[in-house]
Amino acid sequence: GSLPEQWSTLRRMHTMKLQQNELTGSLPGQWSALTRMATMNVSLNYLEDYVSSNYRHTVTFLPQRRLPTPAENDKQLLLDLVMGDTQSWSDTGALTSWKAGNSMCNEWRRLVCDGEGR
């Protein structure tokens, strides 16, 4: 989810650790009013933009994660599906090519992709 602007009213907060929470959006400008904040860690999320220079405290922003593309999402869902139920497949030999390191559209047997790699 996104970061609430209302947290800027927490003026006595000294440390904020929000890393690895799948946060999206950007840091609210109102948070620069947190003058007692010594450190803020928002790394390893999906945040956009940069940290404004008007923040008086140390902000650990990088690295950020990258949202998967729709095709990458499809690939992971298919891998999860077949790893959970391979007994019902008539051609289990096809599954030997279904590996995360292989190109889904070019190397996975018995799978057809569209022009967008999905």
VENKAPE-V340165 format. One record per pair of residues at least 24 apart in sequence whose C-alpha atoms are under 6 Angstrom apart, sorted by the first residue. I is the first residue (numbers start at 1). J is the second residue. D is the distance in whole Angstrom. If there is no record, write none. Layout:
I:J:D  I:J:D
This chain:
12:36:6  13:37:6  14:38:5  15:39:5  15:40:6  16:40:5  17:41:5  18:42:5  19:43:5  19:44:6  20:44:5  20:45:5  71:117:6  71:118:5
